[in-house]
Amino acid sequence: MEEKDLTKMTVTRLREEAKKYTSIEGVGTMKKEDLIKAIADARGEPIEIKKKKTRKKKKEIDAAGLKKKIKTLRKEKAEGRKSKSRKETNRLRRKIKELKRQSRKFGKEKAEAAAAAKKGEKGAAPAAPAAPAPAPAPAAAEAPKAE
């Protein structure tokens, strides 16, 4: 079997193939790339694994940028409703929803970072001991006596 054959095989098949070699352990938890490499090593074949392309990370946008984008998409959505383009309106609605989620997530992360920074400041300076609260006076002593 060559590298091409191994890369075309499914993970299940690769696991079955790897179980044939006693030198390979932990087959059940391995990923496809790891299985291919382990099988090739067990056979003594040099193999070069090409990793799959990963998705591009989305650009980091600040909350203000997200909100501007949401506003422009809302205007487009309103125009789409006038033109009766339901597909376009639904696409814009989903995009707006996604951007709103990102905005909330961004705000939450920012708040958590601020809270952590605040917590770090409190930990650095020793806190002054709080004075004990005065005991409440009995209710009978405060009430005026009726004559």
N, CA, C and O of each residue as an XYZ file, in Angstrom:
588
protein
N       0.828     -1.173      0.000
C       0.000      0.000      0.000
C       0.881      1.249      0.000
O       1.886      1.311      0.708
N       0.499      2.226     -0.790
C       1.271      3.456     -0.874
C       0.576      4.562     -0.093
O      -0.501      4.376      0.474
N       1.222      5.706     -0.083
C       0.680      6.863      0.637
C      -0.680      7.252      0.085
O      -1.586      7.587      0.848
N      -0.831      7.214     -1.225
C      -2.101      7.576     -1.840
C      -3.222      6.661     -1.358
O      -4.332      7.113     -1.075
N      -2.920      5.393     -1.270
C      -3.925      4.436     -0.810
C      -4.332      4.715      0.628
O      -5.511      4.646      0.974
N      -3.352      5.031      1.457
C      -3.649      5.304      2.865
C      -4.480      6.575      3.016
O      -5.408      6.611      3.824
N      -4.165      7.603      2.260
C      -4.908      8.861      2.398
C      -6.336      8.725      1.900
O      -7.216      9.459      2.350
N      -6.581      7.804      0.983
C      -7.934      7.609      0.468
C      -8.797      6.778      1.414
O     -10.025      6.815      1.334
N      -8.155      6.030      2.309
C      -8.902      5.162      3.228
C      -9.620      5.980      4.298
O      -9.183      7.072      4.660
N     -10.726      5.433      4.797
C     -11.440      6.085      5.889
C     -10.707      5.817      7.199
O      -9.840      4.945      7.266
N     -11.051      6.556      8.221
C     -10.418      6.401      9.526
C     -10.681      5.007     10.084
O      -9.800      4.407     10.699
N     -11.878      4.497      9.873
C     -12.224      3.158     10.361
C     -11.323      2.104      9.726
O     -10.806      1.217     10.405
N     -11.145      2.216      8.418
C     -10.279      1.273      7.715
C      -8.836      1.406      8.180
O      -8.135      0.410      8.360
N      -8.397      2.656      8.374
C      -7.028      2.890      8.841
C      -6.814      2.267     10.217
O      -5.748      1.715     10.489
N      -7.806      2.351     11.072
C      -7.691      1.761     12.409
C      -7.566      0.246     12.313
O      -6.770     -0.367     13.026
N      -8.363     -0.358     11.422
C      -8.279     -1.807     11.222
C      -6.881     -2.193     10.726
O      -6.299     -3.180     11.175
N      -6.364     -1.402      9.803
C      -5.032     -1.658      9.250
C      -3.962     -1.491     10.329
O      -3.017     -2.277     10.398
N      -4.114     -0.465     11.170
C      -3.125     -0.198     12.215
C      -3.125     -1.290     13.282
O      -2.088     -1.560     13.888
N      -4.264     -1.913     13.513
C      -4.340     -2.984     14.521
C      -3.547     -4.219     14.120
O      -3.217     -5.056     14.961
N      -3.247     -4.327     12.846
C      -2.456     -5.455     12.361
C      -0.999     -5.369     12.834
O      -0.300     -6.379     12.912
N      -0.561     -4.162     13.143
C       0.822     -3.945     13.589
C       0.837     -3.835     15.107
O       0.137     -3.005     15.686
N       1.635     -4.673     15.741
C       1.682     -4.689     17.207
C       2.439     -3.494     17.774
O       2.285     -3.174     18.952
N       3.242     -2.839     16.969
C       4.033     -1.709     17.468
C       3.202     -0.434     17.623
O       3.657      0.525     18.245
N       2.003     -0.415     17.068
C       1.154      0.777     17.144
C       0.181      0.622     18.304
O      -0.575     -0.347     18.374
N       0.213      1.591     19.211
C      -0.695      1.580     20.362
C      -1.586      2.819     20.331
O      -1.211      3.843     19.760
N      -2.740      2.728     20.932
C      -3.656      3.866     21.032
C      -4.354      4.171     19.724
O      -4.616      5.333     19.412
N      -4.653      3.147     18.964
C      -5.244      3.306     17.636
C      -6.623      3.965     17.721
O      -6.979      4.771     16.862
N      -7.375      3.635     18.723
C      -8.749      4.126     18.846
C      -8.868      5.618     19.008
O      -9.899      6.194     18.662
N      -7.836      6.262     19.527
C      -7.911      7.696     19.774
C      -7.160      8.529     18.737
O      -7.186      9.759     18.786
N      -6.496      7.860     17.803
C      -5.697      8.588     16.815
C      -6.563      9.225     15.737
O      -7.634      8.725     15.395
N      -6.071     10.338     15.216
C      -6.718     10.992     14.088
C      -6.155     10.393     12.801
O      -5.192      9.626     12.827
N      -6.763     10.750     11.693
C      -6.395     10.157     10.418
C      -4.922     10.384     10.083
O      -4.222      9.454      9.683
N      -4.460     11.606     10.244
C      -3.060     11.920      9.935
C      -2.110     11.097     10.798
O      -1.096     10.587     10.320
N      -2.458     10.978     12.079
C      -1.622     10.207     13.002
C      -1.601      8.725     12.620
O      -0.562      8.070     12.693
N      -2.757      8.212     12.216
C      -2.840      6.805     11.813
C      -1.975      6.531     10.585
O      -1.248      5.539     10.529
N      -2.066      7.425      9.607
C      -1.278      7.246      8.383
C       0.208      7.241      8.716
O       0.968      6.401      8.234
N       0.603      8.193      9.548
C       2.018      8.290      9.923
C       2.462      7.039     10.693
O       3.546      6.510     10.444
N       1.632      6.570     11.620
C       1.982      5.398     12.425
C       2.105      4.145     11.563
O       3.020      3.344     11.755
N       1.193      3.975     10.622
C       1.247      2.809      9.736
C       2.504      2.855      8.880
O       3.183      1.844      8.703
N       2.807      4.038      8.351
C       4.000      4.184      7.511
C       5.268      3.914      8.327
O       6.198      3.267      7.844
N       5.297      4.411      9.558
C       6.461      4.168     10.428
C       6.603      2.679     10.747
O       7.714      2.151     10.770
N       5.487      2.009     10.992
C       5.518      0.582     11.315
C       6.048     -0.229     10.131
O       6.721     -1.244     10.316
N       5.744      0.221      8.933
C       6.236     -0.459      7.733
C       7.663     -0.075      7.390
O       8.343     -0.780      6.644
N       8.119      1.055      7.942
C       9.456      1.538      7.630
C       9.492      2.355      6.348
O      10.546      2.499      5.728
N       8.354      2.885      5.955
C       8.273      3.708      4.749
C       8.366      5.180      5.127
O       7.724      5.619      6.080
N       9.160      5.942      4.386
C       9.149      7.385      4.630
C       7.867      7.970      4.020
O       7.501      7.647      2.890
N       7.205      8.819      4.776
C       5.943      9.371      4.291
C       5.852     10.836      4.678
O       6.271     11.238      5.764
N       5.308     11.608      3.788
C       5.132     13.032      4.051
C       3.638     13.310      4.043
O       2.960     13.094      3.039
N       3.139     13.783      5.156
C       1.703     14.021      5.282
C       1.418     15.492      5.032
O       2.033     16.377      5.627
N       0.482     15.724      4.149
C       0.057     17.090      3.878
C      -1.194     17.339      4.695
O      -2.185     16.618      4.578
N      -1.136     18.362      5.518
C      -2.287     18.675      6.354
C      -3.356     19.357      5.524
O      -3.072     20.060      4.554
N      -4.583     19.131      5.930
C      -5.691     19.791      5.265
C      -5.636     21.276      5.568
O      -5.131     21.701      6.607
N      -6.157     22.041      4.651
C      -6.206     23.479      4.873
C      -7.228     23.767      5.955
O      -8.325     23.209      5.961
N      -6.856     24.631      6.853
C      -7.782     25.008      7.918
C      -8.546     26.235      7.493
O      -8.125     26.984      6.611
N      -9.656     26.421      8.124
C     -10.462     27.603      7.822
C      -9.719     28.855      8.244
O      -8.966     28.867      9.217
N      -9.953     29.889      7.492
C      -9.348     31.155      7.844
C     -10.030     31.698      9.094
O     -11.242     31.578      9.271
N      -9.230     32.287      9.934
C      -9.820     32.917     11.109
C     -10.442     34.234     10.669
O      -9.919     34.942      9.808
N     -11.549     34.528     11.275
C     -12.212     35.778     10.952
C     -11.426     36.931     11.535
O     -10.748     36.798     12.555
N     -11.529     38.051     10.875
C     -10.819     39.232     11.341
C     -11.368     39.654     12.695
O     -12.564     39.556     12.968
N     -10.469     40.119     13.519
C     -10.885     40.649     14.814
C     -11.461     42.045     14.576
O     -10.765     42.939     14.096
N     -12.719     42.219     14.912
C     -13.372     43.507     14.750
C     -13.826     43.962     16.119
O     -14.259     43.154     16.940
N     -13.727     45.249     16.363
C     -14.186     45.762     17.644
C     -15.709     45.877     17.626
O     -16.344     45.746     16.579
N     -16.271     46.119     18.785
C     -17.725     46.163     18.922
C     -18.330     47.267     18.068
O     -19.404     47.084     17.495
N     -17.659     48.408     17.973
C     -18.183     49.518     17.178
C     -18.255     49.126     15.705
O     -19.223     49.455     15.020
N     -17.238     48.426     15.219
C     -17.232     47.973     13.832
C     -18.360     46.992     13.548
O     -18.987     47.040     12.490
N     -18.612     46.099     14.505
C     -19.701     45.141     14.356
C     -21.051     45.853     14.281
O     -21.904     45.516     13.461
N     -21.219     46.829     15.143
C     -22.494     47.544     15.189
C     -22.730     48.355     13.913
O     -23.865     48.459     13.448
N     -21.667     48.929     13.345
C     -21.796     49.652     12.083
C     -22.232     48.697     10.971
O     -23.096     49.020     10.157
N     -21.625     47.533     10.957
C     -21.958     46.533      9.942
C     -23.408     46.088     10.093
O     -24.111     45.900      9.100
N     -23.855     45.919     11.335
C     -25.245     45.523     11.592
C     -26.201     46.573     11.051
O     -27.220     46.240     10.444
N     -25.869     47.857     11.273
C     -26.738     48.938     10.795
C     -26.863     48.920      9.281
O     -27.959     49.060      8.739
N     -25.723     48.746      8.592
C     -25.771     48.730      7.124
C     -26.561     47.523      6.618
O     -27.303     47.626      5.641
N     -26.400     46.380      7.285
C     -27.144     45.192      6.876
C     -28.643     45.361      7.126
O     -29.458     44.853      6.356
N     -29.006     46.061      8.182
C     -30.430     46.301      8.455
C     -31.050     47.159      7.358
O     -32.188     46.926      6.948
N     -30.290     48.163      6.878
C     -30.787     48.999      5.786
C     -30.974     48.159      4.523
O     -31.981     48.295      3.827
N     -30.008     47.295      4.229
C     -30.110     46.409      3.071
C     -31.303     45.472      3.215
O     -31.999     45.182      2.242
N     -31.528     45.009      4.424
C     -32.643     44.099      4.682
C     -33.978     44.798      4.418
O     -34.895     44.210      3.844
N     -34.073     46.055      4.844
C     -35.298     46.822      4.612
C     -35.535     47.004      3.108
O     -36.668     46.897      2.640
N     -34.474     47.277      2.360
C     -34.592     47.417      0.909
C     -34.994     46.091      0.268
O     -35.774     46.059     -0.684
N     -34.453     45.001      0.801
C     -34.784     43.675      0.295
C     -36.248     43.335      0.508
O     -36.861     42.658     -0.317
N     -36.804     43.799      1.605
C     -38.223     43.554      1.874
C     -39.089     44.302      0.869
O     -40.122     43.794      0.431
N     -38.661     45.519      0.501
C     -39.425     46.310     -0.468
C     -39.419     45.634     -1.836
O     -40.412     45.665     -2.563
N     -38.287     45.026     -2.174
C     -38.173     44.385     -3.486
C     -38.695     42.946     -3.471
O     -38.639     42.256     -4.489
N     -39.192     42.501     -2.342
C     -39.779     41.167     -2.182
C     -38.776     40.043     -2.427
O     -39.156     38.958     -2.868
N     -37.513     40.292     -2.148
C     -36.484     39.268     -2.305
C     -36.355     38.507     -0.990
O     -35.600     38.907     -0.104
N     -37.084     37.426     -0.872
C     -37.142     36.691      0.386
C     -35.813     36.005      0.715
O     -35.392     36.000      1.872
N     -35.149     35.428     -0.292
C     -33.878     34.751     -0.061
C     -32.841     35.729      0.479
O     -32.137     35.441      1.447
N     -32.762     36.875     -0.157
C     -31.785     37.883      0.260
C     -32.119     38.392      1.659
O     -31.218     38.593      2.473
N     -33.386     38.601      1.942
C     -33.809     39.068      3.263
C     -33.433     38.053      4.339
O     -32.936     38.427      5.401
N     -33.664     36.796      4.073
C     -33.326     35.750      5.047
C     -31.824     35.657      5.260
O     -31.365     35.474      6.388
N     -31.052     35.782      4.176
C     -29.593     35.749      4.293
C     -29.109     36.899      5.167
O     -28.254     36.715      6.033
N     -29.665     38.092      4.933
C     -29.272     39.256      5.716
C     -29.690     39.107      7.181
O     -28.949     39.487      8.088
N     -30.870     38.556      7.399
C     -31.351     38.346      8.765
C     -30.404     37.426      9.537
O     -30.068     37.696     10.690
N     -29.979     36.338      8.891
C     -29.056     35.407      9.545
C     -27.699     36.054      9.802
O     -27.081     35.814     10.839
N     -27.237     36.871      8.862
C     -25.949     37.545      9.023
C     -26.021     38.542     10.181
O     -25.090     38.637     10.981
N     -27.116     39.274     10.268
C     -27.299     40.224     11.368
C     -27.301     39.482     12.698
O     -26.675     39.923     13.662
N     -28.001     38.361     12.748
C     -28.073     37.561     13.971
C     -26.676     37.095     14.387
O     -26.326     37.146     15.566
N     -25.887     36.644     13.421
C     -24.523     36.192     13.706
C     -23.657     37.341     14.236
O     -22.894     37.163     15.186
N     -23.781     38.510     13.620
C     -22.989     39.656     14.064
C     -23.405     40.108     15.468
O     -22.563     40.526     16.263
N     -24.697     40.024     15.769
C     -25.152     40.385     17.110
C     -24.570     39.443     18.148
O     -24.189     39.866     19.240
N     -24.502     38.154     17.802
C     -23.901     37.177     18.724
C     -22.425     37.502     18.953
O     -21.934     37.458     20.081
N     -21.725     37.829     17.859
C     -20.308     38.174     17.982
C     -20.134     39.405     18.861
O     -19.217     39.473     19.679
N     -21.026     40.380     18.681
C     -20.954     41.606     19.466
C     -21.139     41.307     20.949
O     -20.409     41.831     21.791
N     -22.117     40.465     21.263
C     -22.348     40.097     22.665
C     -21.157     39.345     23.236
O     -20.741     39.587     24.369
N     -20.621     38.442     22.452
C     -19.462     37.664     22.893
C     -18.267     38.583     23.125
O     -17.542     38.438     24.109
N     -18.072     39.520     22.220
C     -16.976     40.470     22.344
C     -17.138     41.301     23.619
O     -16.174     41.517     24.354
N     -18.361     41.764     23.875
C     -18.626     42.547     25.078
C     -18.416     41.738     26.347
O     -17.887     42.244     27.337
N     -18.831     40.483     26.313
C     -18.674     39.602     27.475
C     -17.200     39.367     27.776
O     -16.782     39.422     28.932
N     -16.409     39.102     26.727
C     -14.972     38.881     26.910
C     -14.297     40.142     27.456
O     -13.415     40.067     28.311
N     -14.719     41.278     26.954
C     -14.146     42.548     27.403
C     -14.468     42.785     28.881
O     -13.612     43.230     29.647
N     -15.706     42.483     29.272
C     -16.116     42.654     30.664
C     -15.349     41.700     31.576
O     -14.932     42.080     32.670
N     -15.162     40.449     31.120
C     -14.413     39.478     31.914
C     -12.960     39.908     32.081
O     -12.376     39.736     33.151
N     -12.380     40.466     31.025
C     -10.999     40.929     31.094
C     -10.880     42.100     32.072
O      -9.918     42.188     32.835
N     -11.864     42.991     32.040
C     -11.852     44.130     32.956
C     -12.011     43.653     34.396
O     -11.350     44.169     35.297
N     -12.882     42.675     34.615
C     -13.090     42.135     35.960
C     -11.825     41.451     36.463
O     -11.475     41.571     37.636
N     -11.145     40.736     35.581
C      -9.906     40.063     35.969
C      -8.823     41.087     36.315
O      -8.049     40.891     37.251
N      -8.779     42.170     35.555
C      -7.794     43.220     35.828
C      -8.097     43.884     37.170
O      -7.191     44.186     37.947
N      -9.383     44.104     37.426
C      -9.792     44.705     38.689
C      -9.438     43.799     39.856
O      -8.967     44.248     40.901
N      -9.678     42.511     39.648
C      -9.386     41.528     40.679
C      -7.887     41.501     40.966
O      -7.468     41.366     42.116
N      -7.093     41.629     39.917
C      -5.639     41.653     40.060
C      -5.182     42.856     40.863
O      -4.242     42.755     41.652
N      -5.835     43.994     40.671
C      -5.490     45.204     41.434
C      -5.824     45.026     42.907
O      -5.055     45.439     43.775
N      -6.951     44.421     43.188
C      -7.349     44.213     44.576
C      -6.384     43.270     45.276
O      -6.069     43.464     46.450
N      -5.923     42.276     44.586
C      -5.005     41.302     45.163
C      -3.650     41.909     45.460
O      -2.961     41.457     46.374
N      -3.245     42.948     44.692
C      -1.932     43.551     44.853
C      -1.874     44.416     46.110
O      -0.875     44.370     46.827
N      -2.906     45.199     46.402
C      -2.916     46.072     47.568
C      -3.648     45.385     48.709
O      -4.731     44.838     48.504
N      -3.073     45.404     49.915
C      -3.768     44.775     51.029
C      -5.026     45.565     51.380
O      -5.003     46.795     51.442
N      -6.083     44.869     51.600
C      -7.350     45.504     51.913
C      -7.356     45.922     53.385
O      -6.879     45.198     54.259
N      -7.916     47.124     53.633
C      -8.015     47.619     55.002
C      -9.092     46.819     55.721
O     -10.130     46.511     55.136
N      -8.857     46.484     56.976
C      -9.876     45.706     57.688
C     -11.135     46.543     57.863
O     -11.069     47.724     58.203
N     -12.252     45.931     57.632
C     -13.526     46.626     57.742
C     -13.898     46.766     59.214
O     -13.713     45.845     60.010
N     -14.423     47.937     59.556
C     -14.852     48.178     60.935
C     -16.131     47.399     61.178
O     -16.985     47.326     60.294
N     -16.277     46.819     62.350
C     -17.495     46.066     62.610
C     -18.700     46.991     62.620
O     -18.624     48.117     63.111
N     -19.782     46.526     62.093
C     -21.009     47.320     62.045
C     -21.578     47.433     63.453
O     -21.538     46.471     64.220
N     -22.112     48.615     63.798
C     -22.698     48.768     65.127
C     -23.925     47.877     65.263
O     -24.677     47.669     64.310
N     -24.104     47.365     66.457
C     -25.246     46.485     66.723
C     -26.522     47.301     66.674
O     -26.552     48.428     67.169
N     -27.572     46.755     66.089
C     -28.835     47.513     66.042
C     -29.413     47.711     67.435
O     -29.370     46.821     68.285
N     -29.954     48.907     67.639
C     -30.538     49.228     68.941
C     -31.888     48.517     69.071
O     -32.570     48.283     68.073
N     -32.262     48.182     70.283
C     -33.577     47.528     70.455
C     -34.702     48.467     70.014
O     -34.606     49.685     70.167
N     -35.748     47.892     69.475
C     -36.854     48.677     68.933
C     -37.575     49.448     70.034
O     -38.058     50.550     69.778
N     -37.664     48.915     71.234
C     -38.384     49.589     72.320
C     -37.660     50.849     72.735
O     -38.324     51.803     73.141
N     -36.374     50.913     72.662
C     -35.616     52.092     73.095
C     -35.813     53.233     72.116
O     -35.790     54.398     72.514
N     -36.007     52.922     70.842
C     -36.136     53.987     69.835
C     -37.528     54.557     69.795
O     -37.688     55.737     69.482
N     -38.523     53.792     70.091
C     -39.907     54.265     69.977
C     -40.211     55.266     71.094
O     -39.871     55.013     72.250
N     -40.845     56.396     70.769
C     -41.206     57.372     71.823
C     -42.328     56.821     72.727
O     -43.235     56.117     72.283
N     -42.220     57.165     73.951
C     -43.220     56.678     74.913
C     -44.463     57.557     74.847
O     -44.368     58.779     74.741
N     -45.584     56.946     74.910
C     -46.842     57.668     74.873
C     -47.210     58.041     76.313
O     -47.139     57.206     77.214
N     -47.600     59.290     76.518
C     -47.951     59.725     77.879
C     -49.401     59.858     78.095
O     -49.831     60.216     79.192
